């Protein structure tokens, strides 16, 4: 695309004028955002989107909000645009909802190449279409150079959930099984390698993706207790939140937790625990022991769930996470105290 800021072959970049509400801002919205995202609800550019959607009978509204910042903006397996859509879609999905509408707030750094912004918004639009969600509202702000890492995105989403669906920590009992839909830690290590930090590099791809097919495939199972997506803080942090909410413990079988060799190697070299590394396309589910086989069969029939595994069990009387290895040894998995990496999601 062309831009009025481009002169003599110089790279067109975001300027403070793109955020002042004037001509430059209108041109950016019309020529870039609406070109990718335009639809009957967004294109009029009114102060609020008036949605024709009627709530289906026996359904409730679900609402989620997320903020996304990642460096680099583009990484193997995704970018900040697709990541922003997946983050809010997944928050709704693990709550048992079907996402319908999104609102996007874009915070742009002065000096950001407009070509990069074009790629990000294009990726965002592609991810939204793939999940059958409509971006119906948004806002754009420009921050002075140095106050933003290129682009920050704030995303809110609305979906619908069957009224009779009950999911929550209060439904979890001792003896329930802990399952994960695929290998953990891919996103955190993929972003780290993309930065070429600590002299490391590699081709590992992020798992950034919608988990909606995974969640909707098991909603009808009576023994489904809870679903979560293990993003910031990874699998271990989700399990600690479950243990704290229930007052019960969790025993993990280390040999059953799927971890890619590249993730394990990077963590071993840097002293990180892969169980704390971020995922962006996985589901952790707590289910009745009677439904374990059904969940694994359904998940493994989906492209994202082929490495799904039962990794542990809820145990009574304490709120610790205990990891057992193949030799019978045990270790207590302590809660995360410090951020192990610069912010990656």
Residue pairs with C-beta under 8 A, 6 or more apart in sequence:
1 31
1 32
1 35
1 114
1 115
1 118
2 12
3 12
3 27
3 31
3 114
4 24
4 27
5 12
5 13
5 15
5 24
5 114
6 12
11 113
11 114
11 115
12 113
12 114
12 115
13 110
13 111
13 112
13 113
13 114
14 28
14 108
14 109
14 110
14 111
14 112
14 113
14 114
14 117
14 142
15 24
15 110
15 142
16 110
16 142
16 144
17 24
17 25
18 24
18 25
18 28
18 108
18 140
18 142
19 25
19 108
19 140
19 141
19 142
19 143
20 142
25 140
28 114
28 140
29 45
29 140
32 114
32 117
32 118
32 121
33 106
33 121
33 138
33 140
34 42
34 43
34 45
36 118
36 121
36 122
36 124
36 125
37 104
37 121
37 124
37 125
37 128
37 135
37 138
39 134
39 135
39 136
41 49
41 50
41 51
41 101
41 134
41 136
41 137
42 49
42 134
42 135
42 136
42 137
42 138
48 137
49 101
49 103
49 136
49 137
51 101
51 136
53 100
53 101
55 61
55 160
56 160
58 162
58 163
58 164
59 160
59 161
59 162
59 163
60 160
60 161
60 163
61 158
61 159
61 160
61 161
62 92
62 95
62 96
62 97
62 158
62 159
62 160
62 161
63 156
63 157
63 158
63 159
64 88
64 91
64 92
64 95
64 156
64 157
64 159
65 88
65 154
65 155
65 156
65 157
66 84
66 87
66 88
66 91
66 154
66 155
66 156
67 152
67 153
67 154
67 155
68 80
68 83
68 84
68 87
68 152
68 153
68 154
68 155
68 345
69 80
69 149
69 152
69 153
69 343
69 345
70 80
70 83
70 191
70 343
70 344
70 345
71 149
71 150
71 191
71 195
71 342
71 343
71 344
72 191
72 194
72 195
73 79
73 80
73 116
73 120
73 149
73 150
73 151
74 80
74 116
74 119
74 194
75 190
75 191
75 194
75 206
76 190
76 193
76 194
76 203
76 204
76 205
76 206
77 186
77 187
77 190
77 205
77 206
77 207
77 208
78 86
78 123
78 206
78 208
78 280
79 119
79 120
79 123
80 120
80 151
80 153
81 119
81 120
81 121
81 122
81 123
81 124
81 125
81 127
81 153
82 123
82 124
82 126
82 127
82 208
83 206
83 208
83 280
83 345
84 104
84 124
84 153
84 155
85 102
85 124
85 127
85 128
85 131
85 133
85 155
85 210
86 127
86 208
86 209
86 210
86 280
86 281
87 155
87 231
87 280
87 345
88 99
88 102
88 155
88 156
88 157
89 99
89 102
89 131
89 133
89 157
89 210
89 211
89 212
90 210
90 211
90 212
90 229
90 231
90 280
90 281
91 157
91 229
92 98
92 99
92 157
92 159
93 99
93 210
93 211
93 212
93 214
93 215
93 216
93 227
93 229
94 211
94 215
94 227
94 228
94 229
94 283
95 159
95 161
95 167
95 227
96 161
96 162
96 165
96 167
96 215
96 219
96 227
97 159
97 160
97 161
98 159
98 160
98 161
98 212
98 216
99 131
99 132
99 133
99 157
99 158
99 159
99 212
100 133
100 134
100 157
100 158
100 159
100 160
101 133
101 134
101 135
101 136
101 157
101 158
102 128
102 133
102 134
102 135
102 136
102 155
102 156
102 157
102 158
103 135
103 136
103 137
103 138
103 155
103 156
103 157
104 124
104 135
104 137
104 138
104 153
104 154
104 155
105 138
105 139
105 140
105 141
105 153
105 154
105 155
106 138
106 139
106 140
106 141
106 151
106 152
106 153
107 141
107 142
107 143
107 148
107 151
107 152
107 153
107 154
108 117
108 140
108 141
108 142
108 143
108 148
108 150
108 151
109 142
109 143
109 144
109 145
109 146
109 147
109 148
109 149
109 150
109 151
110 142
110 143
110 144
110 145
111 145
112 150
112 151
116 150
116 151
117 151
120 151
124 135
124 153
125 135
127 210
128 134
128 135
130 210
131 210
131 212
133 157
162 219
165 219
167 224
167 225
167 226
167 227
168 225
168 226
169 226
169 242
169 245
169 246
170 246
171 225
171 226
172 225
172 226
172 242
172 246
172 248
172 286
172 314
173 225
173 314
174 248
174 314
174 315
174 316
175 289
175 313
175 314
176 223
176 225
176 286
176 287
176 288
176 289
176 313
176 314
177 286
177 287
177 288
177 289
177 292
177 310
177 312
177 313
177 314
178 239
178 250
178 252
178 284
178 285
178 286
178 310
178 311
178 312
178 313
178 314
179 284
179 285
179 286
179 287
179 292
179 295
179 296
179 299
179 308
179 309
179 310
179 311
180 230
180 235
180 257
180 258
180 282
180 283
180 284
180 285
180 308
180 309
180 311
181 211
181 214
181 282
181 283
181 284
181 285
181 299
181 304
181 305
181 308
182 207
182 258
182 281
182 282
182 304
182 305
182 306
182 307
182 308
183 207
183 258
183 259
183 260
183 263
183 282
183 307
184 230
184 234
184 235
184 257
184 258
184 259
184 263
184 274
184 275
184 277
184 279
184 282
185 234
185 235
185 259
185 260
185 263
185 267
185 274
185 275
185 277
185 278
185 279
186 204
186 205
186 206
186 207
186 260
186 263
186 279
186 281
187 206
187 207
187 208
187 277
187 278
187 279
187 280
187 281
187 344
187 345
188 234
188 277
188 278
188 279
188 341
188 344
189 204
189 262
189 263
189 266
189 267
189 274
189 277
190 204
190 205
190 206
190 207
191 206
191 278
191 344
191 345
192 198
192 200
192 266
192 341
192 344
193 200
193 201
193 202
193 203
193 204
193 266
198 269
198 270
200 266
200 269
200 270
202 262
202 266
204 260
204 262
204 263
206 280
206 281
207 279
207 280
207 281
207 282
208 280
208 281
209 280
209 281
209 304
210 281
211 229
211 281
211 282
211 283
211 304
213 302
213 304
214 283
214 299
214 302
214 304
214 305
215 227
215 283
217 298
217 299
217 301
217 302
218 224
218 285
218 287
218 291
218 294
218 295
218 298
218 299
221 287
221 291
221 294
221 295
222 288
222 291
223 287
223 288
223 289
223 290
223 291
224 285
224 287
224 288
224 291
224 295
225 285
225 286
225 287
225 288
226 242
226 285
226 286
227 283
227 284
227 285
227 286
228 238
228 241
228 242
228 283
228 284
229 279
229 280
229 282
229 283
229 284
230 237
230 238
230 278
230 279
230 282
230 284
231 278
231 279
231 280
231 345
232 278
232 344
232 345
233 276
233 278
233 336
234 274
234 275
234 276
234 277
234 278
234 279
235 257
235 275
235 276
235 279
235 282
235 284
236 273
236 275
236 276
236 321
236 333
236 335
236 336
237 276
237 335
237 336
238 284
239 250
239 252
239 284
239 312
239 321
239 333
240 321
240 333
240 335
240 336
242 250
242 286
243 249
243 250
243 319
243 320
243 321
244 319
246 314
246 319
247 319
248 314
248 315
248 316
248 317
248 318
248 319
249 314
249 315
249 316
249 317
249 318
249 319
249 320
249 321
249 322
250 312
250 313
250 314
250 315
250 320
250 321
250 322
251 312
251 313
251 315
251 322
251 324
252 311
252 312
252 321
252 322
252 323
252 324
252 333
253 311
253 312
253 324
254 323
254 324
254 325
254 326
255 325
255 326
256 309
256 310
256 311
256 312
257 275
257 309
257 311
258 307
258 309
259 274
263 274
263 277
264 274
266 272
267 273
267 274
267 277
272 340
272 341
273 333
273 340
275 323
275 333
276 336
276 340
277 340
277 341
278 344
278 345
280 345
281 304
285 295
286 314
287 295
292 310
295 308
296 308
296 309
296 310
298 305
299 305
299 308
300 306
300 307
300 308
315 322
320 332
320 333
321 332
321 333
322 330
322 331
322 332
322 333
323 330
323 331
323 332
323 333
324 330
325 331
